[in-house]
Amino acid sequence: MTKPHQPAVGIVTAGTEEFAAVRLFIDGPVPAGGPDHLTGTVPAFGGGRHHVVLGALGCANLVRGFGSVAQIVLCGVATGVPDPLGRTHGVRLGDVVVSVWGVVDRLAGTAEPAAVRRPSPVLVRAADILKAAEYAEQRPWLALIEDGVRQQPSFAPPGDASPRVHFGRVGSRAHDARLAAEQGLLALETKAEEVGHGGLGWLMVRGVSEIADAATSRRWRPYAALTAAAYVRCLLGETPVIAGRTP
């Protein structure tokens, strides 16, 4: 058994905007083991609380420092893959991508064969619940995004934004937008290869901060980080309290 209040859920970020965005949605955050980690709680399904640790130095460092962690959410920004046919339901700046179908290490057609890492069934189930709620026009993350902008105006979108959530696969170490679109990937990012190690459950949630094959800009990064962080809080709110591992 783990000791009371040891974190069972790890949230991993990379950039400063991502870390700051997630911090907005953690209750009672306190530093833990250095400036790059903090612990706190978020609501869980059924009225309990998840004890979480937020880390900015990657999955391996977080797991080494907090051996009680059993599930990991990688939360941050990524490059969206444009719809090859230009349809309106494709990913847009500020949208959220959830890797419920896994992460592809390499795209088919490249020098190395593709390998798909499968996410946590527990966290995927919570994403499914949120997806079902959208049919009833329930999108609790939108109110959290608005609240986050009020708390931190620098996270406001630089243009019109009405974030949607997309469910599918994220590509790792892939930079060809055309090939990514052909393979049905929704987003590309460099940290995806960190997932799936050590037998821990995981899920990736990414806000779209730029679009592949379009002009690169950092203007959307803060807002994209905020949309992903808001969704993660809602995701954990549909997840029953997770039992931590024995370090």
N, C-alpha and C positions, 0 to 999 in steps of 0.2 A: 504493500500500500504506500502511496505517496503521502507526504506530510500535508496538512491543510494549507491551502493558499499557494502551493507550488503551481507554476503555470503548466497547463496541459495543452494549450494552444499557442503556437508561435506564429507571429505575423512578421514576414521578412520584406524589407524594402531596400531600395538602393540609393536613390537620390535624396537630397535634403527636402525637396517638395513632397516626396512620397512619405517620408518619415513624419514630417510636420502635419500632413493631411490625416494620417492614421491617428496620430496623437490626439487630434481634435475629437475623435470618437471613442477614445478609451476613458473610462471613468476612473478617477483617482490615480492618475499616472504618477509613478515615482521612479527615480533612477535606480537601476539595478546592475551592478557589476561594471559600471563605467558609463560615459556619456552616450554611447551608441546603443544602449539597451534601457528599456523601462518596462515596468510591470504595472498591471491594473486589471480592471474587470470590464466585461461587456455583458449585456443581457443574454440569457440562454432560453431556449424553448422550455415552456413549462414553469417559468418564473424563477429559475435559478440564475446563477452567474457563472460565466466562464472566467477563469483566471488565465490571463494572457501575458505574453512577453512580446514586446516589439523590438526587433533588432534591425540594424542597418548594415551588417557586415556579412550577410549571406547565410544560407541554411546550415552549413557545416559548423560555423562559429557559434550560431545560436544553439544548435543541438549539443555541442560540446559544453557550453556554459550552463545549459538548462536541460539536464537529462530527463526531466519529468515530461517534457513536451512529447505529445503523441500525434498531434495533427498540425500541419503547417499550411498557412495561406500566404502565397507570394502576391503581394499587393503593390501595384505601381503603374507605370505607363508603358506603352508599347507603340509600335508602328502598325497602323491599320492596313489591311490588304484591300484595295479597291475592288468592287464587284466588276468582273470582266465585261459584263454586258451593260454596265452603267445603271443598273436598276436602283430604285430609291431605297430599297431595304438594305443596301450595303452599309458597311461601317462608315461612320463619320467622325469628325473631330469631336471629342468629348464623350463619345459613346463608351460603353463598358463591354469588354469581352471576357467571358468565363469559360475556362478550358474543360468543360464537362466531358468532352470526347478525348481529352488527353493532349500531350505535347509531342510533336514530331521532331525527332533529333535531326534528321536530314530529309530533305524533300526527295521523293522518287524522281529518278532521272539525273541525280547528281552522282559524284564519284563513289559515295558511300551509300549503302542501302538505308532506307528509312526505318526508324524504330520508334514506336509509339509508346510513351509512358502513360499509364492509366492512373487517373486521379482517385481520391478517396471516395468510396461509395457513400460514406456518411455525409461528406460535404456536398457531393453531387445531389444527394437526396434533398438537402436544404435548398440548393439552387433550383431543383425541380419544383419545390413548393412555392418559391418566389415567382417562378415562371408561370405556374398555374394561377397565382393571385393576380397576375397582370390581365388575365381574361376578365377579371372582375374590376378592372381599372384600379387595382391596388398596387401602388409603387412607392412604398415608404421611404426609399432612398432619395426620392426627389425632395422631400421635406428636409431631410438631413443635409442634402447639398445646399439648399437655400440657407439653412442655419449655419453651415460651415462658412459660406460666403459672408454672412453677417458677422461671424466671429473674426474672420480673417479676410478682409476685402481684397487682398492680393491674390486670392484664389478665384476671383470672379472671372467668368469666361471673357475672352477678348472679342467675341462676336456672338451672334445668335446661337443659342444652345438649347436643345431639347433632348437630353441624353437617352438613348435606347440601350437595351441590354441584348447582347448576342451570345449564343451558346454554340460551342464547337471546338475546333482545335487551334492551338497556337504553334507556330513554327519556331524552332531553335536554330540559330546560326544560318538562317536562310535570308538571302537578300535580293532574290529575283522575284519581283512582284507578279510577273506573268505566270511563272511556274507555281508560285504560292497560290495564286487564284485558281489555277487549274486543279490543284490538289485540294481545294476547298478550305484552305487555311484562312482564318479571320484576322490574325495579327502575327507579327514577327518581333522577336526580342532576344536579347543575348543571355538572359539569366535563366532561360527555360531548362538548360542542361543541368541545373543544380537539383532539379526535383527528382523524386523517386529513389533516393539513396537512403540506406539505413532502415528500410522497412517502415518508414513513417507514412501516414496518410497525408495527402497534400491536395491543394487546388490552387490554380493561378487565376487571379482577377486583375485585369489590366484596363486602364483608361486609355483611350486612343488620343495620343498627343501629336501625331503627325500621320500622313498618309504616304505609303510607299510610292515612289516615282513622282512625288510632288515636291515642291520647294520645301526645304527643311527649315523649321523655325521652332524656337522654344516657347513661343507665346502661349500655346495651349497646355504646356506641361503642368502648371499648378492646378488648373481646372480639371484636367484629366486625372491627376493624382487624387483630387478631391472626390470625383465621381466614383473611382474605384474604392476608395476608403469608405465612403458612405455605403456602398453596396456590401462590403465585407461586414460591416456592423449588422446590416439586415440579414446577411447570410448566417452569421453566428446566432442571431436571434431566432432563427428557425432550426437550430441545431441543439439537441439535448446536451446537457452538461457532459463533457468528455472526461473520462477517467485518465489521469496522468500515468505515465510509466514510472516504474521504480528505478531511480537513477542507479 
